[in-house]
Amino acid sequence: MYRPCSQVRWVYRTVTPECQKQIDLAYRHFKEGKRFLSLDVERTEDGHFHEIGITIVQGARLESFNYRKKKVDRGPRFVFGKTIVAEFYIIHSLILMHAKKADFYVGHSFWHDQNHLKAEGIDLPEKFYCDTSTWGKALRGYMPSLYALTQEYGVGSSQMHCGGNDSRYTAEVFLKMIDEHHTHT
Protein backbone atom coordinates (compact mmCIF):
# COMPACT_ATOMS: atom_id res chain seq x y z
CA MET A 1 0.00 0.00 0.00
CA TYR A 2 1.42 3.36 -1.02
CA ARG A 3 1.21 6.42 1.20
CA PRO A 4 0.82 9.87 -0.35
CA CYS A 5 3.96 11.95 0.07
CA SER A 6 2.06 14.31 2.36
CA GLN A 7 1.94 11.49 4.96
CA VAL A 8 5.72 10.99 4.99
CA ARG A 9 7.46 12.45 8.02
CA TRP A 10 11.16 13.30 7.81
CA VAL A 11 13.50 14.26 10.57
CA TYR A 12 14.20 17.58 8.90
CA ARG A 13 17.65 19.03 8.77
CA THR A 14 18.82 22.02 6.85
CA VAL A 15 19.10 20.81 3.29
CA THR A 16 22.26 22.04 1.65
CA PRO A 17 21.71 24.47 -1.22
CA GLU A 18 23.41 21.99 -3.57
CA CYS A 19 21.03 19.18 -2.58
CA GLN A 20 17.99 21.44 -2.96
CA LYS A 21 19.26 22.58 -6.35
CA GLN A 22 19.56 18.94 -7.49
CA ILE A 23 16.08 18.05 -6.21
CA ASP A 24 14.58 21.08 -7.97
CA LEU A 25 16.44 20.32 -11.22
CA ALA A 26 15.34 16.67 -11.11
CA TYR A 27 11.74 17.75 -10.48
CA ARG A 28 11.85 20.14 -13.44
CA HIS A 29 13.37 17.44 -15.69
CA PHE A 30 10.66 14.99 -14.62
CA LYS A 31 7.88 17.52 -15.27
CA GLU A 32 9.38 18.27 -18.70
CA GLY A 33 9.03 14.58 -19.58
CA LYS A 34 12.73 13.81 -19.62
CA ARG A 35 13.67 10.15 -19.51
CA PHE A 36 15.61 8.89 -16.54
CA LEU A 37 17.31 5.59 -15.91
CA SER A 38 17.43 4.09 -12.44
CA LEU A 39 19.96 1.32 -12.00
CA ASP A 40 21.15 -1.14 -9.41
CA VAL A 41 24.10 -3.51 -9.70
CA GLU A 42 24.21 -6.74 -7.72
CA ARG A 43 27.59 -8.35 -7.11
CA THR A 44 29.05 -11.41 -5.46
CA GLU A 45 30.86 -11.08 -2.12
CA ASP A 46 34.19 -10.80 -3.96
CA GLY A 47 32.85 -7.92 -6.07
CA HIS A 48 32.06 -9.64 -9.39
CA PHE A 49 29.08 -8.36 -11.36
CA HIS A 50 26.29 -10.86 -11.82
CA GLU A 51 23.06 -8.88 -12.21
CA ILE A 52 21.88 -5.39 -13.08
CA GLY A 53 18.46 -3.89 -12.83
CA ILE A 54 17.30 -0.96 -14.90
CA THR A 55 14.09 1.01 -14.59
CA ILE A 56 13.20 3.59 -17.21
CA VAL A 57 10.87 6.37 -16.13
CA GLN A 58 9.29 8.84 -18.48
CA GLY A 59 6.20 10.64 -17.29
CA ALA A 60 3.95 8.22 -15.43
CA ARG A 61 5.39 5.14 -17.18
CA LEU A 62 7.87 2.88 -15.39
CA GLU A 63 9.45 -0.04 -17.22
CA SER A 64 11.82 -2.35 -15.36
CA PHE A 65 14.37 -4.87 -16.60
CA ASN A 66 16.53 -7.44 -14.83
CA TYR A 67 19.64 -8.72 -16.60
CA ARG A 68 21.57 -11.65 -15.14
CA LYS A 69 24.81 -13.20 -16.32
CA LYS A 70 24.61 -16.80 -17.50
CA LYS A 71 25.64 -19.45 -15.00
CA VAL A 72 24.75 -17.26 -12.03
CA ASP A 73 22.31 -18.70 -9.53
CA ARG A 74 20.62 -16.01 -7.44
CA GLY A 75 17.90 -16.09 -4.84
CA PRO A 76 15.66 -12.99 -5.04
CA ARG A 77 12.97 -13.21 -7.70
CA PHE A 78 12.31 -10.32 -10.12
CA VAL A 79 8.73 -9.24 -9.42
CA PHE A 80 8.28 -6.69 -12.25
CA GLY A 81 8.75 -9.00 -15.21
CA LYS A 82 11.00 -11.74 -16.50
CA THR A 83 14.74 -11.90 -15.83
CA ILE A 84 16.81 -11.92 -19.00
CA VAL A 85 19.75 -14.31 -18.66
CA ALA A 86 22.52 -13.65 -21.17
CA GLU A 87 26.23 -13.58 -21.82
CA PHE A 88 28.01 -10.55 -20.37
CA TYR A 89 28.71 -8.92 -23.75
CA ILE A 90 24.96 -8.86 -24.51
CA ILE A 91 24.16 -7.35 -21.11
CA HIS A 92 26.92 -4.79 -21.69
CA SER A 93 25.28 -3.73 -24.97
CA LEU A 94 21.82 -3.56 -23.43
CA ILE A 95 23.02 -1.39 -20.53
CA LEU A 96 24.69 1.07 -22.91
CA MET A 97 21.61 1.12 -25.17
CA HIS A 98 19.41 2.12 -22.21
CA ALA A 99 21.98 4.63 -20.91
CA LYS A 100 22.32 6.40 -24.27
CA LYS A 101 18.55 6.98 -24.41
CA ALA A 102 18.36 8.40 -20.87
CA ASP A 103 18.50 12.11 -20.08
CA PHE A 104 19.82 11.48 -16.56
CA TYR A 105 20.50 8.70 -14.05
CA VAL A 106 19.11 7.82 -10.64
CA GLY A 107 20.59 5.42 -8.14
CA HIS A 108 20.97 4.60 -4.48
CA SER A 109 24.72 5.06 -3.89
CA PHE A 110 24.94 5.60 -7.66
CA TRP A 111 28.68 6.32 -7.61
CA HIS A 112 29.25 2.87 -6.07
CA ASP A 113 27.32 1.07 -8.83
CA GLN A 114 28.96 3.24 -11.49
CA ASN A 115 32.42 2.27 -10.19
CA HIS A 116 31.50 -1.43 -10.28
CA LEU A 117 30.31 -1.08 -13.87
CA LYS A 118 33.56 0.69 -14.81
CA ALA A 119 35.53 -2.16 -13.24
CA GLU A 120 33.64 -4.52 -15.57
CA GLY A 121 34.48 -2.31 -18.59
CA ILE A 122 31.12 -0.55 -18.81
CA ASP A 123 31.52 3.22 -18.99
CA LEU A 124 28.16 4.94 -18.82
CA PRO A 125 27.85 8.10 -20.89
CA GLU A 126 28.42 11.10 -18.62
CA LYS A 127 25.12 12.65 -17.52
CA PHE A 128 23.51 14.41 -14.58
CA TYR A 129 22.63 11.93 -11.84
CA CYS A 130 20.58 11.93 -8.67
CA ASP A 131 21.45 9.81 -5.67
CA THR A 132 18.72 8.87 -3.21
CA SER A 133 21.26 7.89 -0.53
CA THR A 134 22.97 11.30 -0.67
CA TRP A 135 19.63 13.09 -0.63
CA GLY A 136 18.50 10.90 2.25
CA LYS A 137 21.60 11.88 4.20
CA ALA A 138 21.00 15.58 3.54
CA LEU A 139 17.38 15.25 4.65
CA ARG A 140 17.83 12.89 7.62
CA GLY A 141 21.35 13.48 8.90
CA TYR A 142 22.57 9.96 8.12
CA MET A 143 22.81 7.81 5.00
CA PRO A 144 19.71 5.57 5.00
CA SER A 145 19.52 2.19 3.33
CA LEU A 146 17.23 1.73 0.35
CA TYR A 147 15.03 -0.42 2.56
CA ALA A 148 14.72 2.41 5.13
CA LEU A 149 13.69 4.82 2.36
CA THR A 150 11.11 2.38 0.98
CA GLN A 151 9.59 2.14 4.45
CA GLU A 152 9.68 5.92 4.93
CA TYR A 153 7.91 6.55 1.62
CA GLY A 154 5.56 3.57 1.58
CA VAL A 155 7.23 1.99 -1.45
CA GLY A 156 7.20 -1.79 -1.90
CA SER A 157 10.25 -3.76 -0.83
CA SER A 158 9.51 -7.37 -1.80
CA GLN A 159 12.46 -9.49 -2.98
CA MET A 160 15.11 -6.82 -2.38
CA HIS A 161 18.67 -7.40 -3.60
CA CYS A 162 17.42 -8.36 -7.02
CA GLY A 163 18.80 -5.69 -9.37
CA GLY A 164 15.53 -5.14 -11.26
CA ASN A 165 13.46 -4.83 -8.09
CA ASP A 166 15.92 -2.48 -6.39
CA SER A 167 16.16 -0.23 -9.46
CA ARG A 168 12.36 0.00 -9.45
CA TYR A 169 12.20 0.78 -5.71
CA THR A 170 14.92 3.41 -6.15
CA ALA A 171 12.93 5.03 -8.98
CA GLU A 172 9.75 5.08 -6.88
CA VAL A 173 11.57 6.55 -3.85
CA PHE A 174 13.15 9.16 -6.15
CA LEU A 175 9.73 10.19 -7.50
CA LYS A 176 8.37 10.60 -3.99
CA MET A 177 11.45 12.55 -2.86
CA ILE A 178 11.25 15.08 -5.67
CA ASP A 179 7.50 15.39 -5.23
CA GLU A 180 7.77 16.16 -1.53
CA HIS A 181 10.95 18.24 -1.41
CA HIS A 182 10.97 20.37 -4.57
CA THR A 183 10.58 24.14 -4.15
CA HIS A 184 9.24 24.88 -7.65
CA THR A 185 5.53 25.51 -8.01
C-alpha positions as CSV (number, residue, x, y, z in Angstrom):
1,M,0.0,0.0,0.0
2,Y,1.4,3.4,-1.0
3,R,1.2,6.4,1.2
4,P,0.8,9.9,-0.3
5,C,4.0,11.9,0.1
6,S,2.1,14.3,2.4
7,Q,1.9,11.5,5.0
8,V,5.7,11.0,5.0
9,R,7.5,12.5,8.0
10,W,11.2,13.3,7.8
11,V,13.5,14.3,10.6
12,Y,14.2,17.6,8.9
13,R,17.6,19.0,8.8
14,T,18.8,22.0,6.9
15,V,19.1,20.8,3.3
16,T,22.3,22.0,1.6
17,P,21.7,24.5,-1.2
18,E,23.4,22.0,-3.6
19,C,21.0,19.2,-2.6
20,Q,18.0,21.4,-3.0
21,K,19.3,22.6,-6.3
22,Q,19.6,18.9,-7.5
23,I,16.1,18.0,-6.2
24,D,14.6,21.1,-8.0
25,L,16.4,20.3,-11.2
26,A,15.3,16.7,-11.1
27,Y,11.7,17.8,-10.5
28,R,11.9,20.1,-13.4
29,H,13.4,17.4,-15.7
30,F,10.7,15.0,-14.6
31,K,7.9,17.5,-15.3
32,E,9.4,18.3,-18.7
33,G,9.0,14.6,-19.6
34,K,12.7,13.8,-19.6
35,R,13.7,10.2,-19.5
36,F,15.6,8.9,-16.5
37,L,17.3,5.6,-15.9
38,S,17.4,4.1,-12.4
39,L,20.0,1.3,-12.0
40,D,21.2,-1.1,-9.4
41,V,24.1,-3.5,-9.7
42,E,24.2,-6.7,-7.7
43,R,27.6,-8.4,-7.1
44,T,29.1,-11.4,-5.5
45,E,30.9,-11.1,-2.1
46,D,34.2,-10.8,-4.0
47,G,32.8,-7.9,-6.1
48,H,32.1,-9.6,-9.4
49,F,29.1,-8.4,-11.4
50,H,26.3,-10.9,-11.8
51,E,23.1,-8.9,-12.2
52,I,21.9,-5.4,-13.1
53,G,18.5,-3.9,-12.8
54,I,17.3,-1.0,-14.9
55,T,14.1,1.0,-14.6
56,I,13.2,3.6,-17.2
57,V,10.9,6.4,-16.1
58,Q,9.3,8.8,-18.5
59,G,6.2,10.6,-17.3
60,A,3.9,8.2,-15.4
61,R,5.4,5.1,-17.2
62,L,7.9,2.9,-15.4
63,E,9.4,0.0,-17.2
64,S,11.8,-2.4,-15.4
65,F,14.4,-4.9,-16.6
66,N,16.5,-7.4,-14.8
67,Y,19.6,-8.7,-16.6
68,R,21.6,-11.6,-15.1
69,K,24.8,-13.2,-16.3
70,K,24.6,-16.8,-17.5
71,K,25.6,-19.5,-15.0
72,V,24.8,-17.3,-12.0
73,D,22.3,-18.7,-9.5
74,R,20.6,-16.0,-7.4
75,G,17.9,-16.1,-4.8
76,P,15.7,-13.0,-5.0
77,R,13.0,-13.2,-7.7
78,F,12.3,-10.3,-10.1
79,V,8.7,-9.2,-9.4
80,F,8.3,-6.7,-12.2
81,G,8.8,-9.0,-15.2
82,K,11.0,-11.7,-16.5
83,T,14.7,-11.9,-15.8
84,I,16.8,-11.9,-19.0
85,V,19.7,-14.3,-18.7
86,A,22.5,-13.7,-21.2
87,E,26.2,-13.6,-21.8
88,F,28.0,-10.6,-20.4
89,Y,28.7,-8.9,-23.7
90,I,25.0,-8.9,-24.5
91,I,24.2,-7.4,-21.1
92,H,26.9,-4.8,-21.7
93,S,25.3,-3.7,-25.0
94,L,21.8,-3.6,-23.4
95,I,23.0,-1.4,-20.5
96,L,24.7,1.1,-22.9
97,M,21.6,1.1,-25.2
98,H,19.4,2.1,-22.2
99,A,22.0,4.6,-20.9
100,K,22.3,6.4,-24.3
101,K,18.6,7.0,-24.4
102,A,18.4,8.4,-20.9
103,D,18.5,12.1,-20.1
104,F,19.8,11.5,-16.6
105,Y,20.5,8.7,-14.1
106,V,19.1,7.8,-10.6
107,G,20.6,5.4,-8.1
108,H,21.0,4.6,-4.5
109,S,24.7,5.1,-3.9
110,F,24.9,5.6,-7.7
111,W,28.7,6.3,-7.6
112,H,29.2,2.9,-6.1
113,D,27.3,1.1,-8.8
114,Q,29.0,3.2,-11.5
115,N,32.4,2.3,-10.2
116,H,31.5,-1.4,-10.3
117,L,30.3,-1.1,-13.9
118,K,33.6,0.7,-14.8
119,A,35.5,-2.2,-13.2
120,E,33.6,-4.5,-15.6
121,G,34.5,-2.3,-18.6
122,I,31.1,-0.5,-18.8
123,D,31.5,3.2,-19.0
124,L,28.2,4.9,-18.8
125,P,27.8,8.1,-20.9
126,E,28.4,11.1,-18.6
127,K,25.1,12.6,-17.5
128,F,23.5,14.4,-14.6
129,Y,22.6,11.9,-11.8
130,C,20.6,11.9,-8.7
131,D,21.5,9.8,-5.7
132,T,18.7,8.9,-3.2
133,S,21.3,7.9,-0.5
134,T,23.0,11.3,-0.7
135,W,19.6,13.1,-0.6
136,G,18.5,10.9,2.3
137,K,21.6,11.9,4.2
138,A,21.0,15.6,3.5
139,L,17.4,15.2,4.7
140,R,17.8,12.9,7.6
141,G,21.3,13.5,8.9
142,Y,22.6,10.0,8.1
143,M,22.8,7.8,5.0
144,P,19.7,5.6,5.0
145,S,19.5,2.2,3.3
146,L,17.2,1.7,0.4
147,Y,15.0,-0.4,2.6
148,A,14.7,2.4,5.1
149,L,13.7,4.8,2.4
150,T,11.1,2.4,1.0
151,Q,9.6,2.1,4.4
152,E,9.7,5.9,4.9
153,Y,7.9,6.5,1.6
154,G,5.6,3.6,1.6
155,V,7.2,2.0,-1.5
156,G,7.2,-1.8,-1.9
157,S,10.2,-3.8,-0.8
158,S,9.5,-7.4,-1.8
159,Q,12.5,-9.5,-3.0
160,M,15.1,-6.8,-2.4
161,H,18.7,-7.4,-3.6
162,C,17.4,-8.4,-7.0
163,G,18.8,-5.7,-9.4
164,G,15.5,-5.1,-11.3
165,N,13.5,-4.8,-8.1
166,D,15.9,-2.5,-6.4
167,S,16.2,-0.2,-9.5
168,R,12.4,0.0,-9.4
169,Y,12.2,0.8,-5.7
170,T,14.9,3.4,-6.1
171,A,12.9,5.0,-9.0
172,E,9.8,5.1,-6.9
173,V,11.6,6.6,-3.8
174,F,13.1,9.2,-6.1
175,L,9.7,10.2,-7.5
176,K,8.4,10.6,-4.0
177,M,11.4,12.5,-2.9
178,I,11.3,15.1,-5.7
179,D,7.5,15.4,-5.2
180,E,7.8,16.2,-1.5
181,H,10.9,18.2,-1.4
182,H,11.0,20.4,-4.6
183,T,10.6,24.1,-4.2
184,H,9.2,24.9,-7.6
185,T,5.5,25.5,-8.0
